[in-house]
Amino acid sequence: MKIYNTIKRPVVTEKSQKLELSWVYTVIVDPSATKVDIKNSFKRLYGVTVEAVNIIKTREKFRNTRTGASLKRKMETKALVSLKGKERISDFAKIKD
């Protein structure tokens, strides 16, 4: 898998911001990406050492309407990436050259 297609976008929520204080970053990843793919893409794109990768698959959510059930939220795959030591990523938008 290509490293630019593995990581889609960071998750910006209150909970993910608190996790960043303990060197854990939350990102939305490609559903077919493995832990090794995510680890290698973080290492190549941001130049950091990854300690652990945890993957969470969220389920679809539906809303009941008059005509039947409609899709409210699609299924996503999140990755919680723990960095080794006290390394930080200053900005997700910037990629290390």
N, C-alpha and C positions, 0 to 999 in steps of 0.2 A: 504494500500500500504506500502511496506517495505521502510524504510528510506534510505537504501543504493541504491535502484533503482530509487528514486525520482529525485535526482540531478545527471545529467550525467557529465557535465564539465562546467568550467567557460568560459565566453566569454572574450577574450583578444583583445580589439580594443582600438583605441584612445579615442573614446567616452565613453566606459565603464571604462577606466582608469580615466577619468575626473570625472565620477560619483562616483567613489570610494572615492574621496576627500570629497564628501558630504555624505558619509556613505550609499551609494546605491550600491549594488553588483548585477551584471548581470550573470545569469547562464542559461545553456540549461537544461531543465527538461523533464521528461516523459510527453507525450501528455495527458495522462489520470490523471495526478496529479492535485489536487485541491490546492487552496491557503492555506488551513489548513494543508494539507500534506507537502507542502513546508515549511511552518512556523515551524511545528513540527520537520522536518528533520534538519533545520538549528539550532534549539534549541538543539537537541540531538547531532548532529555531531560537531558543532563548539562552543557550550556553549555561545551563544549570545542571546539577547532579540530582537525579530523582531517586528518592529512597523507596517509595511505595506508590502503587496505583490501585485505587479501588473503583469499580465500575458499578453504576446504578442504572437500571433500565426502568423508566417511568411508564406507567400504563396510560392508555387512552382514556379521556374523560368525555362523557356524553351529557347532553342536556335534553330533557324531555320537552317536546313541543306538541302543539295541537295535531300536527301531521305525522308525528313519530319522533324517534330519537335522532338528534343531529350531533355531529362531532364538535366538541368544544375545544379539546386540546389533543394534539397528536402524540404518538409515542416518541420519546427521546431517550438518548443514552448520555448519561453524565459520567464524568470521570473526576474523582478526587485525587489530586496529585500532591503527594507529600515531598517536600524538598529536603535534601540532606543538609545538616548543619543549620546555619542561619542565612542561607541564600535567599534572595528575594528577586522577583521579577518586577521591575519598576513600571513597565507599561506593556500590556498585552498587544497593543497595536504595533509596537516597534519590534522588529525581528533583528536578531544579531546577524551582522554581516560577516 
